[in-house]
Amino acid sequence: MKELLEFLGLLAVIQGVMGLVHEFTDWNVGLVQRVGFLDGYEVYASVALLALGGALFAATESRKSG
């Protein structure tokens, strides 16, 4: 379970960073800009993904190993 949370946290952080890179450099990377209902809110969604990734890493650290 701990590895799954770490993987999901890493995925969320990577997608958040890639969404911000897309917004500020117009590189065509990440999944955030491809989701239709987020049109116009890509920066907010990317920051939310970064926060989610941080929360998942914190949850991973708080779990007991085993």
Predicted model as a PDB file, atoms N, CA, C, CB and O in Angstrom, pLDDT in the B-factor column:
MODEL        1                                                                  
ATOM      1  N   MET A   1       0.823  -1.195   0.000  1.00 83.00           N  
ATOM      2  CA  MET A   1       0.000   0.000   0.000  1.00 83.00           C  
ATOM      3  C   MET A   1       0.866   1.257   0.000  1.00 83.00           C  
ATOM      4  CB  MET A   1      -0.936  -0.001   1.205  1.00 83.00           C  
ATOM      5  O   MET A   1       0.538   2.257  -0.638  1.00 83.00           O  
ATOM      6  N   LYS A   2       1.982   1.181   0.732  1.00 87.00           N  
ATOM      7  CA  LYS A   2       2.872   2.326   0.828  1.00 87.00           C  
ATOM      8  C   LYS A   2       3.470   2.655  -0.539  1.00 87.00           C  
ATOM      9  CB  LYS A   2       3.985   2.057   1.850  1.00 87.00           C  
ATOM     10  O   LYS A   2       3.602   3.825  -0.899  1.00 87.00           O  
ATOM     11  N   GLU A   3       3.832   1.617  -1.300  1.00 90.00           N  
ATOM     12  CA  GLU A   3       4.404   1.837  -2.618  1.00 90.00           C  
ATOM     13  C   GLU A   3       3.368   2.434  -3.577  1.00 90.00           C  
ATOM     14  CB  GLU A   3       4.952   0.524  -3.179  1.00 90.00           C  
ATOM     15  O   GLU A   3       3.712   3.253  -4.429  1.00 90.00           O  
ATOM     16  N   LEU A   4       2.115   2.030  -3.439  1.00 92.00           N  
ATOM     17  CA  LEU A   4       1.056   2.574  -4.276  1.00 92.00           C  
ATOM     18  C   LEU A   4       0.862   4.063  -4.007  1.00 92.00           C  
ATOM     19  CB  LEU A   4      -0.252   1.816  -4.040  1.00 92.00           C  
ATOM     20  O   LEU A   4       0.728   4.851  -4.943  1.00 92.00           O  
ATOM     21  N   LEU A   5       0.846   4.452  -2.729  1.00 91.00           N  
ATOM     22  CA  LEU A   5       0.713   5.869  -2.387  1.00 91.00           C  
ATOM     23  C   LEU A   5       1.897   6.679  -2.896  1.00 91.00           C  
ATOM     24  CB  LEU A   5       0.577   6.038  -0.878  1.00 91.00           C  
ATOM     25  O   LEU A   5       1.729   7.801  -3.376  1.00 91.00           O  
ATOM     26  N   GLU A   6       3.094   6.111  -2.790  1.00 93.00           N  
ATOM     27  CA  GLU A   6       4.270   6.809  -3.314  1.00 93.00           C  
ATOM     28  C   GLU A   6       4.174   6.979  -4.822  1.00 93.00           C  
ATOM     29  CB  GLU A   6       5.552   6.050  -2.952  1.00 93.00           C  
ATOM     30  O   GLU A   6       4.487   8.048  -5.348  1.00 93.00           O  
ATOM     31  N   PHE A   7       3.747   5.942  -5.516  1.00 95.00           N  
ATOM     32  CA  PHE A   7       3.610   6.015  -6.967  1.00 95.00           C  
ATOM     33  C   PHE A   7       2.564   7.046  -7.375  1.00 95.00           C  
ATOM     34  CB  PHE A   7       3.244   4.646  -7.531  1.00 95.00           C  
ATOM     35  O   PHE A   7       2.802   7.842  -8.284  1.00 95.00           O  
ATOM     36  N   LEU A   8       1.413   7.039  -6.717  1.00 95.00           N  
ATOM     37  CA  LEU A   8       0.367   8.005  -7.039  1.00 95.00           C  
ATOM     38  C   LEU A   8       0.805   9.429  -6.722  1.00 95.00           C  
ATOM     39  CB  LEU A   8      -0.910   7.674  -6.279  1.00 95.00           C  
ATOM     40  O   LEU A   8       0.486  10.358  -7.464  1.00 95.00           O  
ATOM     41  N   GLY A   9       1.535   9.603  -5.622  1.00 95.00           N  
ATOM     42  CA  GLY A   9       2.060  10.924  -5.279  1.00 95.00           C  
ATOM     43  C   GLY A   9       3.046  11.411  -6.317  1.00 95.00           C  
ATOM     44  O   GLY A   9       3.007  12.575  -6.718  1.00 95.00           O  
ATOM     45  N   LEU A  10       3.928  10.533  -6.756  1.00 96.00           N  
ATOM     46  CA  LEU A  10       4.901  10.895  -7.782  1.00 96.00           C  
ATOM     47  C   LEU A  10       4.196  11.234  -9.088  1.00 96.00           C  
ATOM     48  CB  LEU A  10       5.906   9.755  -8.000  1.00 96.00           C  
ATOM     49  O   LEU A  10       4.568  12.197  -9.759  1.00 96.00           O  
ATOM     50  N   LEU A  11       3.193  10.466  -9.452  1.00 96.00           N  
ATOM     51  CA  LEU A  11       2.437  10.729 -10.667  1.00 96.00           C  
ATOM     52  C   LEU A  11       1.729  12.080 -10.596  1.00 96.00           C  
ATOM     53  CB  LEU A  11       1.422   9.615 -10.907  1.00 96.00           C  
ATOM     54  O   LEU A  11       1.718  12.828 -11.574  1.00 96.00           O  
ATOM     55  N   ALA A  12       1.141  12.395  -9.448  1.00 96.00           N  
ATOM     56  CA  ALA A  12       0.452  13.677  -9.286  1.00 96.00           C  
ATOM     57  C   ALA A  12       1.436  14.839  -9.363  1.00 96.00           C  
ATOM     58  CB  ALA A  12      -0.304  13.716  -7.949  1.00 96.00           C  
ATOM     59  O   ALA A  12       1.141  15.855  -9.993  1.00 96.00           O  
ATOM     60  N   VAL A  13       2.591  14.706  -8.738  1.00 96.00           N  
ATOM     61  CA  VAL A  13       3.586  15.771  -8.784  1.00 96.00           C  
ATOM     62  C   VAL A  13       4.102  15.967 -10.207  1.00 96.00           C  
ATOM     63  CB  VAL A  13       4.749  15.459  -7.835  1.00 96.00           C  
ATOM     64  O   VAL A  13       4.236  17.102 -10.664  1.00 96.00           O  
ATOM     65  N   ILE A  14       4.388  14.895 -10.896  1.00 96.00           N  
ATOM     66  CA  ILE A  14       4.890  15.002 -12.274  1.00 96.00           C  
ATOM     67  C   ILE A  14       3.848  15.670 -13.169  1.00 96.00           C  
ATOM     68  CB  ILE A  14       5.258  13.604 -12.833  1.00 96.00           C  
ATOM     69  O   ILE A  14       4.192  16.544 -13.964  1.00 96.00           O  
ATOM     70  N   GLN A  15       2.589  15.274 -13.052  1.00 95.00           N  
ATOM     71  CA  GLN A  15       1.551  15.881 -13.885  1.00 95.00           C  
ATOM     72  C   GLN A  15       1.333  17.344 -13.521  1.00 95.00           C  
ATOM     73  CB  GLN A  15       0.241  15.108 -13.747  1.00 95.00           C  
ATOM     74  O   GLN A  15       1.057  18.161 -14.399  1.00 95.00           O  
ATOM     75  N   GLY A  16       1.453  17.688 -12.243  1.00 95.00           N  
ATOM     76  CA  GLY A  16       1.329  19.083 -11.841  1.00 95.00           C  
ATOM     77  C   GLY A  16       2.443  19.934 -12.419  1.00 95.00           C  
ATOM     78  O   GLY A  16       2.198  21.030 -12.921  1.00 95.00           O  
ATOM     79  N   VAL A  17       3.660  19.434 -12.348  1.00 96.00           N  
ATOM     80  CA  VAL A  17       4.796  20.165 -12.906  1.00 96.00           C  
ATOM     81  C   VAL A  17       4.667  20.282 -14.419  1.00 96.00           C  
ATOM     82  CB  VAL A  17       6.118  19.474 -12.537  1.00 96.00           C  
ATOM     83  O   VAL A  17       4.927  21.344 -14.986  1.00 96.00           O  
ATOM     84  N   MET A  18       4.270  19.205 -15.068  1.00 95.00           N  
ATOM     85  CA  MET A  18       4.130  19.242 -16.520  1.00 95.00           C  
ATOM     86  C   MET A  18       3.010  20.191 -16.951  1.00 95.00           C  
ATOM     87  CB  MET A  18       3.862  17.837 -17.059  1.00 95.00           C  
ATOM     88  O   MET A  18       3.116  20.836 -17.994  1.00 95.00           O  
ATOM     89  N   GLY A  19       1.961  20.279 -16.175  1.00 93.00           N  
ATOM     90  CA  GLY A  19       0.892  21.236 -16.481  1.00 93.00           C  
ATOM     91  C   GLY A  19       1.367  22.664 -16.357  1.00 93.00           C  
ATOM     92  O   GLY A  19       1.010  23.508 -17.180  1.00 93.00           O  
ATOM     93  N   LEU A  20       2.175  22.956 -15.334  1.00 94.00           N  
ATOM     94  CA  LEU A  20       2.716  24.307 -15.190  1.00 94.00           C  
ATOM     95  C   LEU A  20       3.718  24.620 -16.291  1.00 94.00           C  
ATOM     96  CB  LEU A  20       3.375  24.473 -13.823  1.00 94.00           C  
ATOM     97  O   LEU A  20       3.758  25.742 -16.796  1.00 94.00           O  
ATOM     98  N   VAL A  21       4.524  23.638 -16.663  1.00 94.00           N  
ATOM     99  CA  VAL A  21       5.468  23.840 -17.768  1.00 94.00           C  
ATOM    100  C   VAL A  21       4.699  24.160 -19.046  1.00 94.00           C  
ATOM    101  CB  VAL A  21       6.363  22.583 -17.972  1.00 94.00           C  
ATOM    102  O   VAL A  21       5.100  25.038 -19.810  1.00 94.00           O  
ATOM    103  N   HIS A  22       3.609  23.460 -19.278  1.00 92.00           N  
ATOM    104  CA  HIS A  22       2.804  23.722 -20.469  1.00 92.00           C  
ATOM    105  C   HIS A  22       2.244  25.140 -20.459  1.00 92.00           C  
ATOM    106  CB  HIS A  22       1.663  22.710 -20.570  1.00 92.00           C  
ATOM    107  O   HIS A  22       2.259  25.818 -21.486  1.00 92.00           O  
ATOM    108  N   GLU A  23       1.757  25.588 -19.326  1.00 91.00           N  
ATOM    109  CA  GLU A  23       1.146  26.907 -19.254  1.00 91.00           C  
ATOM    110  C   GLU A  23       2.147  28.031 -19.456  1.00 91.00           C  
ATOM    111  CB  GLU A  23       0.461  27.079 -17.934  1.00 91.00           C  
ATOM    112  O   GLU A  23       1.820  29.044 -20.075  1.00 91.00           O  
ATOM    113  N   PHE A  24       3.358  27.868 -18.947  1.00 91.00           N  
ATOM    114  CA  PHE A  24       4.316  28.969 -18.983  1.00 91.00           C  
ATOM    115  C   PHE A  24       5.286  28.897 -20.155  1.00 91.00           C  
ATOM    116  CB  PHE A  24       5.089  28.999 -17.708  1.00 91.00           C  
ATOM    117  O   PHE A  24       5.965  29.883 -20.440  1.00 91.00           O  
ATOM    118  N   THR A  25       5.371  27.760 -20.845  1.00 92.00           N  
ATOM    119  CA  THR A  25       6.292  27.653 -21.974  1.00 92.00           C  
ATOM    120  C   THR A  25       5.602  27.209 -23.255  1.00 92.00           C  
ATOM    121  CB  THR A  25       7.402  26.691 -21.642  1.00 92.00           C  
ATOM    122  O   THR A  25       6.241  27.203 -24.307  1.00 92.00           O  
ATOM    123  N   ASP A  26       4.344  26.841 -23.214  1.00 82.00           N  
ATOM    124  CA  ASP A  26       3.578  26.341 -24.357  1.00 82.00           C  
ATOM    125  C   ASP A  26       4.140  25.058 -24.953  1.00 82.00           C  
ATOM    126  CB  ASP A  26       3.520  27.392 -25.421  1.00 82.00           C  
ATOM    127  O   ASP A  26       3.891  24.759 -26.121  1.00 82.00           O  
ATOM    128  N   TRP A  27       4.890  24.301 -24.173  1.00 88.00           N  
ATOM    129  CA  TRP A  27       5.265  22.959 -24.602  1.00 88.00           C  
ATOM    130  C   TRP A  27       4.024  22.094 -24.498  1.00 88.00           C  
ATOM    131  CB  TRP A  27       6.446  22.376 -23.744  1.00 88.00           C  
ATOM    132  O   TRP A  27       3.193  22.320 -23.619  1.00 88.00           O  
ATOM    133  N   ASN A  28       3.883  21.140 -25.348  1.00 87.00           N  
ATOM    134  CA  ASN A  28       2.701  20.286 -25.350  1.00 87.00           C  
ATOM    135  C   ASN A  28       2.979  19.032 -24.526  1.00 87.00           C  
ATOM    136  CB  ASN A  28       2.290  19.913 -26.799  1.00 87.00           C  
ATOM    137  O   ASN A  28       3.170  17.948 -25.078  1.00 87.00           O  
ATOM    138  N   VAL A  29       3.000  19.187 -23.200  1.00 87.00           N  
ATOM    139  CA  VAL A  29       3.271  18.067 -22.298  1.00 87.00           C  
ATOM    140  C   VAL A  29       2.191  18.007 -21.231  1.00 87.00           C  
ATOM    141  CB  VAL A  29       4.673  18.200 -21.650  1.00 87.00           C  
ATOM    142  O   VAL A  29       1.527  19.005 -20.950  1.00 87.00           O  
ATOM    143  N   GLY A  30       2.022  16.848 -20.645  1.00 86.00           N  
ATOM    144  CA  GLY A  30       1.101  16.677 -19.535  1.00 86.00           C  
ATOM    145  C   GLY A  30      -0.315  16.348 -19.970  1.00 86.00           C  
ATOM    146  O   GLY A  30      -0.667  16.430 -21.146  1.00 86.00           O  
ATOM    147  N   LEU A  31      -1.118  15.973 -18.979  1.00 89.00           N  
ATOM    148  CA  LEU A  31      -2.499  15.601 -19.239  1.00 89.00           C  
ATOM    149  C   LEU A  31      -3.503  16.679 -18.851  1.00 89.00           C  
ATOM    150  CB  LEU A  31      -2.819  14.344 -18.512  1.00 89.00           C  
ATOM    151  O   LEU A  31      -4.660  16.624 -19.269  1.00 89.00           O  
ATOM    152  N   VAL A  32      -3.081  17.647 -18.065  1.00 88.00           N  
ATOM    153  CA  VAL A  32      -4.021  18.641 -17.537  1.00 88.00           C  
ATOM    154  C   VAL A  32      -4.667  19.436 -18.666  1.00 88.00           C  
ATOM    155  CB  VAL A  32      -3.306  19.594 -16.565  1.00 88.00           C  
ATOM    156  O   VAL A  32      -5.874  19.678 -18.625  1.00 88.00           O  
ATOM    157  N   GLN A  33      -3.904  19.843 -19.662  1.00 86.00           N  
ATOM    158  CA  GLN A  33      -4.469  20.647 -20.743  1.00 86.00           C  
ATOM    159  C   GLN A  33      -5.357  19.836 -21.671  1.00 86.00           C  
ATOM    160  CB  GLN A  33      -3.363  21.287 -21.538  1.00 86.00           C  
ATOM    161  O   GLN A  33      -6.100  20.413 -22.465  1.00 86.00           O  
ATOM    162  N   ARG A  34      -5.299  18.520 -21.590  1.00 88.00           N  
ATOM    163  CA  ARG A  34      -6.121  17.674 -22.455  1.00 88.00           C  
ATOM    164  C   ARG A  34      -7.510  17.384 -21.875  1.00 88.00           C  
ATOM    165  CB  ARG A  34      -5.405  16.372 -22.713  1.00 88.00           C  
ATOM    166  O   ARG A  34      -8.375  16.856 -22.574  1.00 88.00           O  
ATOM    167  N   VAL A  35      -7.723  17.724 -20.613  1.00 87.00           N  
ATOM    168  CA  VAL A  35      -9.020  17.492 -19.972  1.00 87.00           C  
ATOM    169  C   VAL A  35      -9.910  18.698 -20.274  1.00 87.00           C  
ATOM    170  CB  VAL A  35      -8.866  17.269 -18.414  1.00 87.00           C  
ATOM    171  O   VAL A  35      -9.592  19.821 -19.883  1.00 87.00           O  
ATOM    172  N   GLY A  36     -11.020  18.464 -20.968  1.00 88.00           N  
ATOM    173  CA  GLY A  36     -11.850  19.545 -21.481  1.00 88.00           C  
ATOM    174  C   GLY A  36     -12.475  20.445 -20.431  1.00 88.00           C  
ATOM    175  O   GLY A  36     -12.503  21.662 -20.614  1.00 88.00           O  
ATOM    176  N   PHE A  37     -12.975  19.891 -19.340  1.00 91.00           N  
ATOM    177  CA  PHE A  37     -13.676  20.713 -18.357  1.00 91.00           C  
ATOM    178  C   PHE A  37     -12.734  21.582 -17.530  1.00 91.00           C  
ATOM    179  CB  PHE A  37     -14.483  19.833 -17.440  1.00 91.00           C  
ATOM    180  O   PHE A  37     -13.197  22.428 -16.765  1.00 91.00           O  
ATOM    181  N   LEU A  38     -11.430  21.392 -17.665  1.00 87.00           N  
ATOM    182  CA  LEU A  38     -10.460  22.246 -16.970  1.00 87.00           C  
ATOM    183  C   LEU A  38     -10.015  23.426 -17.821  1.00 87.00           C  
ATOM    184  CB  LEU A  38      -9.248  21.431 -16.561  1.00 87.00           C  
ATOM    185  O   LEU A  38      -9.098  24.154 -17.440  1.00 87.00           O  
ATOM    186  N   ASP A  39     -10.652  23.621 -18.963  1.00 90.00           N  
ATOM    187  CA  ASP A  39     -10.255  24.688 -19.879  1.00 90.00           C  
ATOM    188  C   ASP A  39     -10.353  26.045 -19.187  1.00 90.00           C  
ATOM    189  CB  ASP A  39     -11.131  24.668 -21.149  1.00 90.00           C  
ATOM    190  O   ASP A  39     -11.428  26.465 -18.759  1.00 90.00           O  
ATOM    191  N   GLY A  40      -9.225  26.710 -19.089  1.00 90.00           N  
ATOM    192  CA  GLY A  40      -9.148  27.996 -18.402  1.00 90.00           C  
ATOM    193  C   GLY A  40      -8.694  27.886 -16.960  1.00 90.00           C  
ATOM    194  O   GLY A  40      -8.373  28.899 -16.339  1.00 90.00           O  
ATOM    195  N   TYR A  41      -8.659  26.693 -16.418  1.00 93.00           N  
ATOM    196  CA  TYR A  41      -8.271  26.475 -15.027  1.00 93.00           C  
ATOM    197  C   TYR A  41      -7.069  25.545 -14.904  1.00 93.00           C  
ATOM    198  CB  TYR A  41      -9.440  25.908 -14.245  1.00 93.00           C  
ATOM    199  O   TYR A  41      -6.888  24.883 -13.882  1.00 93.00           O  
ATOM    200  N   GLU A  42      -6.255  25.500 -15.948  1.00 92.00           N  
ATOM    201  CA  GLU A  42      -5.145  24.558 -15.965  1.00 92.00           C  
ATOM    202  C   GLU A  42      -4.114  24.846 -14.875  1.00 92.00           C  
ATOM    203  CB  GLU A  42      -4.477  24.582 -17.317  1.00 92.00           C  
ATOM    204  O   GLU A  42      -3.562  23.918 -14.284  1.00 92.00           O  
ATOM    205  N   VAL A  43      -3.854  26.117 -14.609  1.00 94.00           N  
ATOM    206  CA  VAL A  43      -2.864  26.469 -13.582  1.00 94.00           C  
ATOM    207  C   VAL A  43      -3.357  26.014 -12.210  1.00 94.00           C  
ATOM    208  CB  VAL A  43      -2.589  28.000 -13.579  1.00 94.00           C  
ATOM    209  O   VAL A  43      -2.594  25.449 -11.427  1.00 94.00           O  
ATOM    210  N   TYR A  44      -4.627  26.262 -11.925  1.00 96.00           N  
ATOM    211  CA  TYR A  44      -5.192  25.856 -10.645  1.00 96.00           C  
ATOM    212  C   TYR A  44      -5.180  24.336 -10.488  1.00 96.00           C  
ATOM    213  CB  TYR A  44      -6.617  26.386 -10.506  1.00 96.00           C  
ATOM    214  O   TYR A  44      -4.881  23.816  -9.412  1.00 96.00           O  
ATOM    215  N   ALA A  45      -5.503  23.638 -11.560  1.00 95.00           N  
ATOM    216  CA  ALA A  45      -5.490  22.177 -11.515  1.00 95.00           C  
ATOM    217  C   ALA A  45      -4.077  21.651 -11.304  1.00 95.00           C  
ATOM    218  CB  ALA A  45      -6.081  21.597 -12.804  1.00 95.00           C  
ATOM    219  O   ALA A  45      -3.881  20.675 -10.580  1.00 95.00           O  
ATOM    220  N   SER A  46      -3.093  22.287 -11.929  1.00 95.00           N  
ATOM    221  CA  SER A  46      -1.708  21.848 -11.766  1.00 95.00           C  
ATOM    222  C   SER A  46      -1.220  22.081 -10.340  1.00 95.00           C  
ATOM    223  CB  SER A  46      -0.798  22.578 -12.758  1.00 95.00           C  
ATOM    224  O   SER A  46      -0.537  21.232  -9.769  1.00 95.00           O  
ATOM    225  N   VAL A  47      -1.567  23.220  -9.771  1.00 96.00           N  
ATOM    226  CA  VAL A  47      -1.188  23.491  -8.383  1.00 96.00           C  
ATOM    227  C   VAL A  47      -1.900  22.524  -7.443  1.00 96.00           C  
ATOM    228  CB  VAL A  47      -1.518  24.953  -8.002  1.00 96.00           C  
ATOM    229  O   VAL A  47      -1.317  22.073  -6.457  1.00 96.00           O  
ATOM    230  N   ALA A  48      -3.156  22.204  -7.742  1.00 97.00           N  
ATOM    231  CA  ALA A  48      -3.887  21.231  -6.930  1.00 97.00           C  
ATOM    232  C   ALA A  48      -3.242  19.854  -7.016  1.00 97.00           C  
ATOM    233  CB  ALA A  48      -5.352  21.154  -7.375  1.00 97.00           C  
ATOM    234  O   ALA A  48      -3.186  19.136  -6.018  1.00 97.00           O  
ATOM    235  N   LEU A  49      -2.757  19.480  -8.192  1.00 96.00           N  
ATOM    236  CA  LEU A  49      -2.055  18.198  -8.321  1.00 96.00           C  
ATOM    237  C   LEU A  49      -0.761  18.192  -7.519  1.00 96.00           C  
ATOM    238  CB  LEU A  49      -1.756  17.898  -9.793  1.00 96.00           C  
ATOM    239  O   LEU A  49      -0.413  17.177  -6.916  1.00 96.00           O  
ATOM    240  N   LEU A  50      -0.049  19.309  -7.504  1.00 97.00           N  
ATOM    241  CA  LEU A  50       1.167  19.389  -6.684  1.00 97.00           C  
ATOM    242  C   LEU A  50       0.826  19.234  -5.200  1.00 97.00           C  
ATOM    243  CB  LEU A  50       1.898  20.734  -6.926  1.00 97.00           C  
ATOM    244  O   LEU A  50       1.525  18.536  -4.465  1.00 97.00           O  
ATOM    245  N   ALA A  51      -0.247  19.884  -4.771  1.00 97.00           N  
ATOM    246  CA  ALA A  51      -0.668  19.763  -3.370  1.00 97.00           C  
ATOM    247  C   ALA A  51      -1.118  18.337  -3.054  1.00 97.00           C  
ATOM    248  CB  ALA A  51      -1.806  20.755  -3.064  1.00 97.00           C  
ATOM    249  O   ALA A  51      -0.812  17.812  -1.983  1.00 97.00           O  
ATOM    250  N   LEU A  52      -1.838  17.713  -3.975  1.00 97.00           N  
ATOM    251  CA  LEU A  52      -2.263  16.329  -3.786  1.00 97.00           C  
ATOM    252  C   LEU A  52      -1.065  15.403  -3.682  1.00 97.00           C  
ATOM    253  CB  LEU A  52      -3.169  15.886  -4.931  1.00 97.00           C  
ATOM    254  O   LEU A  52      -1.039  14.507  -2.838  1.00 97.00           O  
ATOM    255  N   GLY A  53      -0.069  15.616  -4.542  1.00 96.00           N  
ATOM    256  CA  GLY A  53       1.144  14.806  -4.476  1.00 96.00           C  
ATOM    257  C   GLY A  53       1.855  14.955  -3.151  1.00 96.00           C  
ATOM    258  O   GLY A  53       2.318  13.971  -2.573  1.00 96.00           O  
ATOM    259  N   GLY A  54       1.944  16.189  -2.662  1.00 96.00           N  
ATOM    260  CA  GLY A  54       2.552  16.418  -1.347  1.00 96.00           C  
ATOM    261  C   GLY A  54       1.768  15.746  -0.236  1.00 96.00           C  
ATOM    262  O   GLY A  54       2.355  15.191   0.692  1.00 96.00           O  
ATOM    263  N   ALA A  55       0.445  15.792  -0.323  1.00 96.00           N  
ATOM    264  CA  ALA A  55      -0.390  15.133   0.683  1.00 96.00           C  
ATOM    265  C   ALA A  55      -0.225  13.616   0.634  1.00 96.00           C  
ATOM    266  CB  ALA A  55      -1.863  15.505   0.481  1.00 96.00           C  
ATOM    267  O   ALA A  55      -0.208  12.961   1.676  1.00 96.00           O  
ATOM    268  N   LEU A  56      -0.104  13.060  -0.556  1.00 94.00           N  
ATOM    269  CA  LEU A  56       0.096  11.615  -0.664  1.00 94.00           C  
ATOM    270  C   LEU A  56       1.455  11.205  -0.108  1.00 94.00           C  
ATOM    271  CB  LEU A  56      -0.031  11.165  -2.123  1.00 94.00           C  
ATOM    272  O   LEU A  56       1.574  10.163   0.537  1.00 94.00           O  
ATOM    273  N   PHE A  57       2.487  12.023  -0.355  1.00 93.00           N  
ATOM    274  CA  PHE A  57       3.794  11.719   0.235  1.00 93.00           C  
ATOM    275  C   PHE A  57       3.748  11.817   1.755  1.00 93.00           C  
ATOM    276  CB  PHE A  57       4.865  12.669  -0.318  1.00 93.00           C  
ATOM    277  O   PHE A  57       4.377  11.013   2.443  1.00 93.00           O  
ATOM    278  N   ALA A  58       3.011  12.792   2.291  1.00 93.00           N  
ATOM    279  CA  ALA A  58       2.875  12.915   3.737  1.00 93.00           C  
ATOM    280  C   ALA A  58       2.114  11.727   4.316  1.00 93.00           C  
ATOM    281  CB  ALA A  58       2.166  14.222   4.096  1.00 93.00           C  
ATOM    282  O   ALA A  58       2.457  11.233   5.390  1.00 93.00           O  
ATOM    283  N   ALA A  59       1.088  11.270   3.612  1.00 91.00           N  
ATOM    284  CA  ALA A  59       0.335  10.100   4.069  1.00 91.00           C  
ATOM    285  C   ALA A  59       1.212   8.859   4.047  1.00 91.00           C  
ATOM    286  CB  ALA A  59      -0.911   9.882   3.200  1.00 91.00           C  
ATOM    287  O   ALA A  59       1.109   7.999   4.921  1.00 91.00           O  
ATOM    288  N   THR A  60       2.070   8.773   3.046  1.00 90.00           N  
ATOM    289  CA  THR A  60       2.980   7.629   2.959  1.00 90.00           C  
ATOM    290  C   THR A  60       3.942   7.614   4.135  1.00 90.00           C  
ATOM    291  CB  THR A  60       3.761   7.659   1.639  1.00 90.00           C  
ATOM    292  O   THR A  60       4.204   6.560   4.714  1.00 90.00           O  
ATOM    293  N   GLU A  61       4.465   8.770   4.487  1.00 89.00           N  
ATOM    294  CA  GLU A  61       5.401   8.860   5.598  1.00 89.00           C  
ATOM    295  C   GLU A  61       4.739   8.565   6.949  1.00 89.00           C  
ATOM    296  CB  GLU A  61       6.030  10.237   5.625  1.00 89.00           C  
ATOM    297  O   GLU A  61       5.390   8.071   7.869  1.00 89.00           O  
ATOM    298  N   SER A  62       3.455   8.868   7.059  1.00 86.00           N  
ATOM    299  CA  SER A  62       2.774   8.655   8.339  1.00 86.00           C  
ATOM    300  C   SER A  62       2.359   7.208   8.570  1.00 86.00           C  
ATOM    301  CB  SER A  62       1.560   9.535   8.419  1.00 86.00           C  
ATOM    302  O   SER A  62       2.087   6.801   9.699  1.00 86.00           O  
ATOM    303  N   ARG A  63       2.314   6.434   7.488  1.00 77.00           N  
ATOM    304  CA  ARG A  63       1.952   5.012   7.627  1.00 77.00           C  
ATOM    305  C   ARG A  63       3.111   4.230   8.206  1.00 77.00           C  
ATOM    306  CB  ARG A  63       1.536   4.411   6.267  1.00 77.00           C  
ATOM    307  O   ARG A  63       4.277   4.507   7.927  1.00 77.00           O  
ATOM    308  N   LYS A  64       2.770   3.266   9.003  1.00 71.00           N  
ATOM    309  CA  LYS A  64       3.801   2.370   9.565  1.00 71.00           C  
ATOM    310  C   LYS A  64       4.311   1.457   8.483  1.00 71.00           C  
ATOM    311  CB  LYS A  64       3.246   1.538  10.751  1.00 71.00           C  
ATOM    312  O   LYS A  64       3.545   1.021   7.623  1.00 71.00           O  
ATOM    313  N   SER A  65       5.589   1.160   8.511  1.00 65.00           N  
ATOM    314  CA  SER A  65       6.129   0.221   7.525  1.00 65.00           C  
ATOM    315  C   SER A  65       5.711  -1.191   7.909  1.00 65.00           C  
ATOM    316  CB  SER A  65       7.683   0.331   7.431  1.00 65.00           C  
ATOM    317  O   SER A  65       5.593  -1.542   9.083  1.00 65.00           O  
ATOM    318  N   GLY A  66       5.496  -1.973   6.878  1.00 57.00           N  
ATOM    319  CA  GLY A  66       5.124  -3.348   7.159  1.00 57.00           C  
ATOM    320  C   GLY A  66       4.148  -3.921   6.233  1.00 57.00           C  
ATOM    321  O   GLY A  66       3.765  -5.082   6.382  1.00 57.00           O  
TER     322      GLY A  66                                                      
ENDMDL                                                                          
END                                                                             
